[in-house]
Amino acid sequence: MKRVSAALVLAVSSAVHTAHSQTLQKLATYQGEDRQQRLIEGARKEGSLLFYATFPIEYADQLIEPFRSKYGIKVEYWRARSEIVLRKVIAEARAGGPSADVIAIISPQQEALRRESLLQEIRSPYHKDLVPSAVPAHREWVATLHHVFVQAYNTGKVRREDLPKTYRDLLAPKWKGKLAIEGDDHEWVSSVIADMGEAEGVEFFRELVAGNGLSVRSGHPLLTNLVASGEVPLALTVYQYSVEQAKKKGSPIDWFAIEPAVSITNAVGVAKRAPHPHAALLFYDYVISSEGQRMLARIGYVPTHVKVESPVKGVRLKFLDAETLLDRQEKSFGVFERIILKGAAR
């Protein structure tokens, strides 16, 4: 009897997932004038959705609360680094169990989910308000914001007039023992090397590590905190928004950018097996709408909406392509490991 019951539960669960998937497929490409109303009515019946993302809890709450208040839909939130979210979504899909409804992680990892055929193509009316590069032709994910790498310094340890204007300025003896980098920012290093020219760029980083040292720290929040505390006078790779948040709390920290500032997008997508298809699409639309995008900008992120002002207005940015980053990540990390990690460990 137990075997029969287990088989029955599995069959019912599979049927439910299939029904949800079919509903999602129809809704995701539906472009009738009543699209919004259909989503709202269906979402209120579903009552909730599950959101996987990388936002710190306080930022996620700021983004989610207006949606909760407006629609009365509960948003359950689970947070981890992009790589961990990626592995969790894939593992849940392979196990055939419950999965997230909406996923927001860094674009290369989102592209990896797409290549696993785990994301739903969506035709949203809000796509037209995003910068063209934010909406790939496949529409299985869209970029919502830019993670802009900037340089951060402790205002009590470094004077603004002494800040480097070029990367080569970092080779000056006055920076010896004062520099740090986040331990997984191989994309940034590869981008700087490419801009300098491979041979010259590789030689620059080798000279920098050998001459002045480059402390490697794990996690952008940690690195930002170390700059704020003064333990790290100057960090080469922090996110601009994290510095702004620290400044608001009174920390002696500020940022500048050796241009072009490297940018990697974050992206949002809806799982093909989303248990709450109406709520998932309604939340997806909210995140890329002017309302959601303004909230992201208020937090300090750089939005992809054309009508929402950027917090880094006036800074020249270099946008890195998600597919290219994914295809070259093994080579990119190899360069980072040889030059930065092994060099710093000597």
N, C-alpha and C positions, 0 to 999 in steps of 0.2 A: 504493500500500500504506500509505503514511504517513497519508493521509486516512482510510482504512478503520480503521486502528489508533486514530487520534484519536477517530473516531466511536464505536468500540467502547469505548474508555476512558470517554468521556463517558456512554455508555449504561449501563455498569456502575456508574459513580459515581452516576448518577441513581437507579438501582435500589436501590443501597445506602442512599442518603439517604431514599428512599421507605420502605424497610423499617424504618429507624431511627425515622422519623416515626410510622409506624403502631404500632410497639412503644411509643413514648413516649405516644401518645394513649391506648392501652389501659391502660398502667401509671399514668398521671397521674390517672385518675379511678377506679382500682381501689381498693376499700375492704374487701376480704376480710381475714380475720384473718391470712393468710399474706403480706400485703403486704410487710412488712419483710423477711421471709426471701427473698421473690422478688427484692427489690431488692439485697440483699446478695449472693446467688448470682450474679445477672446482672452486678453491678458488678465482682465478682472475676474474672469471665471477661473483661470489657472492660478491666480493669486500670488505667484512668486516666480523667481528665476534664480539660477545659480551663476555667479560671475567669478571667473578665474582671471586674475590680473597681477601686476607687479607693483601697483601703487601702494605706498605706505598707507596704513589704515586711516590716518587722519585725512589724507588727500582723497582716498576712496570715499570716505563718508561725505566730504564736501561735494563730490561729483554725484553721488547716489541720492543724497537727501532730497534735492529738488524733484527728482523723478518719483521717489516714494510719495512725497507730498502731493504731487500733481495727479498721479494715477492710482495711488493706494496699493501699489504693487510692492511686495516685500522682496528685497534683493539680498540674498545670502552671498557673502563674499569670502573667497579663499585666496590668500596671497602667497606668492613665492617668487623666486627669480625666474626669468624667462625659460631657462634651460630645464628647471624643475617642473614648471607648468607644462612645457612641451612633453616631457617624459610621462607625466601623469595623464594627460589627455590621450596620448597614444596607448598607454597601458590600459586605461579604462575602455577605450574603443576595442582593443583586442580581446578584452575579457567579456565584452558584450554587456557590461553593466551600465549603471547610470553615468551620465557625463555632464559636463558644464553646458550651460546654454550659450553664454557669451564669453569670449576669450579675448583679452587684451594684453599682448606681449610685444616684444621688440620684433620688427618686421622680418628679419631673416628667419627667426624661429617660427613666426606665423606662416612664412612661405614653406617651411619644412612640414607644417601641419597640412598645408594645401597639397603638397606632393604626396602626402599619405591619404589623400582624398577624404579628409575629415571635416572640411569646411563647406558651407553652403554658398553657392553663388546668390548674390542679392542685387536686385535692381531698385535701389532706393531713390526717391525724389530728392533727397538731400545730397546726393553725390555731386550734383551740378554746382554746389556752393563750395566745394573743396578745390584746392589747387590741382590742376590736371595730373601732376605726377603722383598724387595721393591715391588715385583710383586706377589700379591695374586693369587691363582689358578683361581678365578673368572674373573680376569683382567678387572673389571669394574672401578677400580681406581688403580693407582700405586703411590708409595711414591717417591717424587721428592727431598726432603731435610729433614734434621733432625733439629728440634728445640732443641738445647742443653741448658739445664738449667745449668747456672754457678753462682758462687757467685761474686758479684761486690763490689768494695770498692773505696772510695774517697782517692786518693793518698796524698792529703793534710791533711787528718784526720786520716788515718791509715797507719802505716809503714808496708811494705811487710813482714819484719821479724816477725811481731806480728800477722800475719794472722793465723787463726785456721787451724790445719791440719786434725782434725776430727770434727764431729758434736758435740761431747761431750766437745770439747774445747770452744764451744760457751756458755757453762754454767759458764765460768769464770766471776767474777764480773766486769771486765773491759769492758764487752760488754753490760752492763746495759744501756738501753735507746738508743742504737746505731743500733739496728737491725730492718729490715723490710722484708716483704714478699708480693708478689702480691696476691690480694684477691680472685683469682679463681684457684690457683695452688694446688688444692686438689690431683691431680695425683702425683705430686712431693712428697707431704707429705706422701701419702699412700705408695709410693715406698720406701722412707727412713724408714718408720715404718716396712715395710716388710723385708728390709735388716737387721734391728736391731733385728727383732723378735717382734711380735705384742705387747706383754705386755711391753717389755723394750722400744720399740719405742714410744708407747703412753705415757709412763711415762716420757720419755725424753722431748717430746714436751710440756707436762704439766708443767714440771719443768722449761723449758726454758721460756715459756710465763709468768709463775708466778714469776720467779726470775729476769729475765732480761728484760722482756717485748718484744713484737713483734708487731711493727707497721704494720697495714694492709693497703696497697695502691691498688687502682684500675687501672690496666693497666700496662703492661710491659714498654711501652715507658715512662710513667710518673715515674715509679720507677727508671728507668735508669737515667732520668733527675734529680731526687732528689738526687741520688748518685753523679752525676756530679756536682751538686750545693753545695753539702756538707750537705744538710739537713738530708740525710740518710747516715751515715758513711759506713754501710755494709748492702747489700741486699742479701738475700738468694736465690732468684729465679728471675734471669734476663736471657734473651737470649744472648748468646755469641756474635752474630752478632751485636746486638744493642750497646754493649760496644765498639766493634771495630769501628763502625761508629762514635760514640762519641769521641773516641780517635783520629780519623782522623781529627776531627774538633777542636782538641786542648783541649778537656775537661780533667780535672784532675781525670780520672777514669781508672781503670784496672780491670781485672777479674782473677779468679783462680778457681779451681774445687776441691771440696772434692769428691774424686772418690769412686765409679763410678759415672760419671756425667749422670744424667737422661736425656733421649732423647725421644721426641715424634715426629713422622714424620708428614710432610705436604704431601698432596696428590693431584693429578690432575685427573680429570675425564671429560668425555664429556656427556652432557645431551642427553637422548634418543630422545628428541624433538628438538634437536639443529636446529635452522633455517638456519644455514650455515654449512652443514655437511662436505664439502670439506675443508673449511677454519678451521673448528674446529679440524679436524684430523691433518691437516698440522701444526697447532699451538701446539697441543698436542705432536706431534712428535718432534717439535723444542724444547719444554721445557725439554724433557727427553734425547735429543741428547747431544753429547759432547759440542756442541756450546752453547746450553741453559744452560747446567749444569756448564760450565766454567763461564758463566756470573753470575749464582747464587753464585758460589764460590768467584768470584771477589767482589760481594756485601758483602760477609761475611758469607753466609749460608753454611751449611755442606751438600754437594751434595750426592746423592745415586749412582752416576755413578762410576764404578770401576776404571776408568782411569783418574778421575779428583781428584787432591789432596785436602784433607780435611783441612780447616782452623784450626781444632783442632787436628791435627796429634799429636799422642803421648799421648792423654788423653784417659783413659779407659772409655768407654761409656756403659750405660745400656739402651737397646732399649725396650720401652714399646709397647706391642701389641695392635693395634687399636681395634680389636673386644673385647678383654678382658676389655679394658678401657671403651668402650661403655656399655658393659654388667654390669660393676661394678660401673658406675659413680654415681649412687644414693647413694650407700653405701659409696663410697669414699668421696663424698661431705659431707655426714652426719658426718663422722669422722672429716673432716676439720672444719665443722661448730661448733661441740661440743668442740674441743680442741683449735683451733686457733681463730675463730671468736668470740665465746662467752667468751673464756678465755681472749682475748685481750680487750674485752669490759668491763671487770670488773674493 
